[in-house]
Amino acid sequence: MRPRVQLIRWPRRAVVLTDTPDPKCPLCDGDGGISRDYGDPETGEYAGTDWEPCTCWDGTRRWVLLPLPRWFRRTSTHYSDEPPF
């Protein structure tokens, strides 16, 4: 495991400790997974990309270190036509 600190925004903002892909992995070259393009069987046109996670990385391993408070946007209740400055 190669830990790193990361900020997540869903389901709630928090600082987490997560796993990092091995940069010297011969299978994925440090990307954490292998992407494969595929085509539509009828037309042969590009239809999308499948992404398969590599064994050098586990994206589900994460631990919350610090939940962050929710920030509320301040809205102005000043409805005058004049600028506020």
ABEGO torsion letter per residue (X at the ends): XBBBBBBBAOABBBBBBBBBBBAABAAAGGAGBBBBBBBBAAAGBBAEBBBBBBAABBAABBBBABBBBBBBBBBBABABABBAX
